[in-house]
């Protein structure tokens, strides 16, 4: 399986995603899927930037972690993002802890706008696959 295994995760490694400009189309698609009522443009629903960062994570050079389970999320909104704002994600591995067949990884992530200001931030906790030992 192609991806980053627990053994390959480096504590304190920082990753920056590509940027994306949030458009009215992004908001309309999000609202169409979630069936939330719009707060009025140019407001961006609070959860949409978080969703976009997860997608942007697939556009970085490193292969994604092989996540077996999403264990937790501690997230906060710092300020509103508006249609036309450009955002990217900056993440850092805070810690990792090995268990028998898997490992826990805690990642700190910030969503940053075009002015370099943090819009949202928090921590993800993942259960990440370890490499299987090959018997000879």
C-alpha positions as CSV (number, residue, x, y, z in Angstrom):
1,X,0.0,0.0,0.0
2,X,1.4,3.4,-0.9
3,X,1.3,5.9,1.9
4,X,3.1,7.1,5.0
5,X,3.2,4.4,7.7
6,X,3.5,5.2,11.4
7,X,7.2,4.4,11.3
8,X,7.7,7.1,8.7
9,X,5.9,9.9,10.6
10,X,8.4,12.6,11.8
11,X,7.5,14.6,14.9
12,X,7.8,18.3,14.4
13,X,7.6,18.0,10.6
14,X,5.7,20.9,9.1
15,X,3.7,20.6,5.9
16,X,2.1,23.4,3.9
17,X,-0.7,22.7,1.5
18,X,-1.3,24.5,-1.8
19,X,-3.7,27.4,-1.6
20,X,-7.3,27.7,-2.8
21,X,-9.5,30.7,-3.3
22,X,-13.0,30.1,-1.8
23,X,-15.7,30.8,-4.4
24,X,-19.5,31.1,-4.3
25,X,-19.5,27.8,-6.2
26,X,-17.7,26.1,-3.2
27,X,-20.3,27.5,-0.9
28,X,-23.2,26.5,-3.1
29,X,-21.9,22.9,-3.5
30,X,-21.3,22.6,0.3
31,X,-24.8,23.9,1.1
32,X,-26.3,21.6,-1.5
33,X,-24.7,18.6,0.1
34,X,-25.3,19.5,3.7
35,X,-28.7,21.1,3.1
36,X,-27.7,23.9,5.5
37,X,-29.5,27.2,5.0
38,X,-27.1,30.0,3.8
39,X,-26.1,32.7,6.2
40,X,-25.9,35.0,3.3
41,X,-23.0,35.6,0.9
42,X,-20.2,36.3,1.1
43,X,-20.1,34.3,4.3
44,X,-18.4,30.9,4.2
45,X,-19.9,28.1,6.3
46,X,-17.6,27.4,9.3
47,X,-17.0,23.8,8.4
48,X,-16.2,24.3,4.7
49,X,-12.6,25.5,5.2
50,X,-11.9,22.4,7.3
51,X,-13.3,20.2,4.5
52,X,-11.2,22.0,1.9
53,X,-8.0,21.5,4.0
54,X,-8.6,17.8,4.0
55,X,-8.9,17.8,0.2
56,X,-5.8,20.0,-0.1
57,X,-3.9,17.4,1.9
58,X,-4.1,15.1,-1.1
59,X,-2.2,17.7,-3.2
60,X,1.1,17.8,-1.2
61,X,4.2,15.9,-2.3
62,X,4.3,13.4,0.6
63,X,2.0,10.4,0.4
64,X,-0.8,10.7,3.0
65,X,-0.7,8.8,6.3
66,X,-2.4,5.4,6.2
67,X,-5.1,6.4,8.6
68,X,-7.1,3.4,10.0
69,X,-9.3,5.5,12.3
70,X,-10.0,9.1,13.1
71,X,-9.8,9.2,16.9
72,X,-10.5,12.8,17.7
73,X,-10.7,16.5,16.7
74,X,-10.2,19.5,18.9
75,X,-11.1,22.5,16.6
76,X,-11.9,26.1,16.9
77,X,-13.0,28.9,14.6
78,X,-10.8,32.0,15.1
79,X,-12.5,34.3,12.6
80,X,-14.7,34.1,9.6
81,X,-13.5,33.3,6.1
82,X,-15.3,35.1,3.2
83,X,-15.9,34.3,-0.4
84,X,-12.9,35.5,-2.3
85,X,-10.4,34.8,0.5
86,X,-7.5,32.5,-0.4
87,X,-6.6,29.9,2.2
88,X,-4.1,27.1,2.8
89,X,-3.3,24.7,5.6
90,X,-0.2,24.4,7.7
91,X,0.2,21.3,9.8
92,X,2.8,20.0,12.2
93,X,3.1,16.6,13.8
94,X,3.0,17.1,17.5
95,X,3.5,13.6,18.8
96,X,3.3,9.9,18.0
97,X,2.9,6.9,20.2
98,X,3.4,3.4,19.2
99,X,1.1,0.6,20.2
100,X,1.3,-3.1,19.3
101,X,0.0,-3.1,15.7
102,X,-0.7,0.6,15.2
103,X,0.3,4.0,16.4
104,X,-1.4,7.2,17.5
105,X,-0.4,10.4,15.7
106,X,-1.5,13.9,16.9
107,X,-1.3,16.6,14.2
108,X,-1.8,20.4,14.8
109,X,-3.3,22.2,11.8
110,X,-4.0,25.8,11.1
111,X,-6.0,27.3,8.2
112,X,-4.3,30.5,7.2
113,X,-5.8,33.2,4.9
114,X,-4.1,35.4,2.2
115,X,-3.0,37.9,4.9
116,X,-1.2,35.2,6.9
117,X,-3.8,35.3,9.6
118,X,-5.1,32.1,11.3
119,X,-8.8,31.5,10.5
120,X,-9.3,28.1,12.2
121,X,-7.0,25.8,14.1
122,X,-6.9,22.7,16.1
123,X,-5.6,19.1,16.5
124,X,-6.4,15.9,14.8
125,X,-5.7,12.5,16.4
126,X,-5.3,9.5,14.1
127,X,-4.8,5.8,14.4
128,X,-2.1,5.1,11.8
129,X,-1.1,1.7,10.3
130,X,2.3,0.2,11.0
131,X,4.2,-1.8,8.4
132,X,3.5,-5.5,8.5
133,X,6.6,-7.6,9.4
134,X,7.5,-9.8,6.5
135,X,8.3,-13.4,7.6
136,X,11.1,-15.1,5.7
